[in-house]
Amino acid sequence: MKIIEVVAAVIKHDNKIFTTRRGYGEFENMWEFPGGKIEAEETREDALIREIKEELELDITVSTYITTVEYDYTNFHLTMHCFLCEVCGGKLQLNAHNAVKWACLEELDNLHWVPADILVVEKLKEI
């Protein structure tokens, strides 16, 4: 089975968490934590900073590792490394998503998540 390794940003501000809704593909209109694939010779943190800049045109600081999620989709295995982040600049532009939402932890259960990201929500509730 193909393995895809990605990073995801859990962006937090004033006790709210930033979520994005996919604007394309199999999981279109489902919510996720933004991020993407790690390129060759990139650290996880560098990949996350690059991906958030590409997808959202935001500058972030990566502060704390949260968890790594392993999830089997039908066609591939996903390894997703998740980090707590903060926005430090840029102007929001949706280049890969069709909506964003700042939600408190309790509201996250009300969103229709991409399957692997549900595991991240569960981890956030624990910490």
KOLZA-985759 format. One record per residue (C-alpha): residue number from 0; z negated, x negated, y. Coordinates in nm, 3 decimals, padded with zeros to 5 digits, always signed. Each point is the difference from the previous one (the first is absolute). Layout:
KOLZA-985759
<NUM <Z X Y>>
...
This chain:
KOLZA-985759
<0 <+00.000 +00.000 +00.000>>
<1 <+00.086 -00.126 +00.347>>
<2 <-00.301 -00.107 +00.210>>
<3 <-00.001 +00.053 +00.377>>
<4 <-00.270 -00.170 +00.207>>
<5 <-00.076 +00.143 +00.343>>
<6 <-00.262 -00.002 +00.274>>
<7 <-00.143 +00.299 +00.185>>
<8 <-00.188 +00.032 +00.328>>
<9 <-00.302 +00.225 +00.036>>
<10 <-00.001 +00.009 +00.379>>
<11 <-00.327 +00.125 +00.141>>
<12 <-00.107 +00.094 +00.354>>
<13 <-00.302 +00.204 +00.114>>
<14 <-00.080 +00.118 -00.355>>
<15 <+00.354 +00.127 -00.051>>
<16 <+00.259 -00.136 -00.242>>
<17 <+00.370 -00.030 +00.080>>
<18 <+00.235 +00.155 -00.256>>
<19 <+00.378 +00.023 -00.010>>
<20 <+00.237 +00.252 -00.159>>
<21 <+00.302 -00.145 -00.178>>
<22 <+00.331 +00.091 +00.157>>
<23 <+00.228 -00.083 -00.296>>
<24 <+00.034 -00.040 -00.376>>
<25 <-00.174 +00.146 -00.303>>
<26 <-00.329 +00.046 +00.185>>
<27 <+00.145 +00.140 +00.323>>
<28 <-00.253 +00.203 +00.202>>
<29 <-00.295 -00.134 -00.199>>
<30 <-00.279 -00.192 +00.174>>
<31 <-00.068 -00.369 -00.054>>
<32 <-00.167 -00.303 +00.150>>
<33 <+00.273 -00.202 +00.174>>
<34 <+00.114 -00.334 -00.135>>
<35 <+00.263 -00.143 -00.229>>
<36 <+00.123 -00.277 -00.226>>
<37 <-00.117 -00.358 +00.016>>
<38 <+00.289 -00.242 +00.053>>
<39 <+00.025 -00.346 -00.159>>
<40 <-00.228 -00.260 +00.160>>
<41 <-00.195 +00.268 +00.192>>
<42 <-00.374 +00.050 -00.019>>
<43 <-00.118 +00.357 -00.052>>
<44 <-00.136 +00.008 +00.355>>
<45 <+00.325 -00.133 +00.150>>
<46 <+00.201 +00.257 -00.197>>
<47 <-00.221 +00.279 +00.129>>
<48 <+00.032 -00.110 +00.363>>
<49 <+00.381 -00.023 -00.039>>
<50 <+00.034 +00.335 -00.176>>
<51 <-00.207 +00.190 +00.257>>
<52 <+00.206 -00.160 +00.279>>
<53 <+00.326 +00.101 -00.175>>
<54 <-00.104 +00.353 -00.095>>
<55 <-00.212 +00.100 +00.299>>
<56 <+00.055 -00.267 +00.269>>
<57 <-00.375 -00.052 +00.015>>
<58 <-00.190 -00.329 +00.005>>
<59 <-00.302 -00.008 -00.229>>
<60 <-00.284 -00.229 -00.091>>
<61 <-00.089 -00.012 -00.367>>
<62 <-00.376 -00.012 -00.039>>
<63 <-00.130 +00.081 -00.349>>
<64 <+00.141 +00.026 -00.351>>
<65 <-00.086 +00.344 -00.146>>
<66 <+00.151 +00.030 -00.348>>
<67 <+00.301 -00.055 -00.222>>
<68 <+00.146 +00.311 -00.160>>
<69 <+00.200 -00.015 -00.323>>
<70 <+00.214 +00.308 -00.063>>
<71 <+00.273 +00.081 -00.253>>
<72 <+00.287 +00.203 +00.137>>
<73 <+00.281 +00.116 -00.229>>
<74 <+00.234 -00.290 +00.083>>
<75 <-00.236 -00.279 +00.109>>
<76 <-00.355 -00.130 +00.017>>
<77 <-00.149 -00.026 +00.350>>
<78 <-00.256 -00.258 +00.104>>
<79 <-00.124 +00.089 +00.349>>
<80 <-00.240 -00.223 +00.194>>
<81 <-00.182 +00.195 +00.273>>
<82 <-00.160 -00.141 +00.314>>
<83 <-00.204 +00.144 +00.286>>
<84 <+00.192 -00.056 +00.325>>
<85 <-00.011 +00.077 +00.371>>
<86 <+00.282 +00.055 +00.249>>
<87 <+00.003 -00.272 +00.267>>
<88 <+00.329 +00.071 +00.178>>
<89 <+00.348 +00.144 -00.009>>
<90 <+00.129 +00.351 +00.062>>
<91 <+00.023 +00.240 -00.293>>
<92 <+00.354 +00.066 -00.118>>
<93 <+00.075 +00.176 -00.330>>
<94 <+00.268 -00.209 -00.172>>
<95 <-00.077 +00.098 -00.361>>
<96 <-00.223 +00.305 +00.034>>
<97 <+00.037 +00.350 +00.141>>
<98 <-00.362 +00.060 +00.106>>
<99 <-00.335 -00.173 +00.051>>
<100 <-00.353 +00.132 +00.004>>
<101 <-00.340 -00.134 +00.094>>
<102 <-00.242 +00.164 -00.243>>
<103 <-00.370 -00.027 -00.069>>
<104 <-00.097 -00.086 -00.357>>
<105 <-00.077 +00.362 -00.088>>
<106 <+00.350 +00.112 +00.108>>
<107 <+00.180 -00.243 -00.232>>
<108 <-00.041 +00.231 -00.301>>
<109 <+00.206 +00.265 +00.181>>
<110 <+00.313 -00.218 +00.014>>
<111 <+00.273 -00.007 -00.266>>
<112 <-00.010 -00.371 -00.096>>
<113 <+00.242 -00.232 -00.175>>
<114 <-00.171 -00.033 -00.344>>
<115 <-00.118 -00.364 +00.022>>
<116 <-00.152 +00.058 +00.343>>
<117 <-00.236 +00.264 -00.142>>
<118 <-00.183 -00.289 -00.168>>
<119 <-00.043 -00.167 +00.340>>
<120 <-00.145 +00.320 +00.146>>
<121 <-00.248 +00.012 -00.289>>
<122 <-00.100 -00.363 +00.065>>
<123 <-00.051 +00.071 +00.372>>
<124 <-00.244 +00.278 -00.088>>
<125 <-00.205 -00.249 -00.204>>
<126 <-00.042 -00.256 +00.277>>
